[in-house]
Amino acid sequence: MDREEYNRLFHKHKLNLVAFKPLNDCDEEVLKLVNAAIEAEREACAKFIEHDYVRRFERPWRDDLSAAIRARGKK
C-alpha cells in the first residue's frame, strides 16, 4: 500500500476525526484502518488474478481463486 492509498483509506474511514486523540484511545479506529487496508489488498490481489495474471488458465479456476482471496478473513 502506498502513501496515496493510505491517505484515501484514512479519510474514507474518517480517521481524521480522531487525529488528535492519544493512540491508546484510538484502538477501534486503528483496527478499522488496519482491516480496511487488509481488505483493500485482498481485493487488489483478487483483481490481479482475474485480470492480469492467470489469463492462460480456465475461467472457473480463476474465479475460484479470486473468490477464495476475497473470502479470507470473513469467517
C-alpha positions in Angstrom: 0.0 0.0 0.0 1.5 3.3 -1.0 1.0 6.7 0.8 -1.9 7.8 -1.5 -3.8 4.6 -0.8 -3.2 5.0 2.9 -4.5 8.6 2.8 -7.6 7.6 0.9 -8.4 4.9 3.5 -7.6 7.3 6.3 -10.2 9.8 5.1 -12.7 7.2 3.8 -12.9 5.8 7.3 -13.0 9.2 8.9 -9.9 8.7 11.0 -9.0 12.3 10.5 -11.8 12.9 13.2 -9.6 11.3 15.8 -6.2 12.5 14.7 -5.5 14.3 17.9 -6.6 11.6 20.3 -3.9 9.7 22.1 -3.1 6.5 20.2 -4.2 4.2 23.1 -7.6 5.9 23.0 -8.0 5.0 19.3 -7.9 1.2 19.3 -11.2 0.9 17.5 -10.2 3.4 14.8 -6.8 1.9 14.3 -8.2 -1.6 14.0 -10.7 -0.2 11.4 -7.9 1.2 9.3 -5.8 -2.0 9.5 -8.8 -4.1 8.5 -9.6 -1.7 5.6 -6.1 -1.9 4.4 -6.1 -5.7 4.5 -9.4 -5.8 2.7 -8.2 -3.4 0.0 -5.1 -5.5 -0.5 -7.2 -8.7 -0.9 -9.3 -7.0 -3.4 -6.3 -5.8 -5.4 -4.9 -9.4 -5.3 -8.2 -10.8 -6.5 -8.4 -8.3 -9.3 -4.8 -9.1 -10.3 -5.7 -12.8 -10.5 -8.9 -12.1 -12.6 -7.5 -9.6 -15.0 -3.7 -9.7 -15.3 -2.0 -12.8 -14.1 -3.8 -16.0 -15.0 -5.4 -15.4 -18.3 -3.9 -18.7 -19.5 -5.9 -20.7 -17.0 -9.6 -21.8 -17.3 -12.1 -19.2 -16.1 -13.7 -21.4 -13.4 -10.3 -21.9 -11.8 -9.6 -18.2 -11.9 -13.0 -17.3 -10.4 -12.5 -19.8 -7.6 -9.1 -18.4 -6.7 -10.2 -14.8 -6.7 -13.3 -15.7 -4.6 -11.1 -17.5 -2.1 -8.8 -14.5 -1.8 -11.9 -12.2 -1.2 -13.3 -14.7 1.4 -10.2 -14.7 3.6 -11.0 -13.1 6.9 -14.8 -13.3 6.5 -15.2 -16.2 8.9 
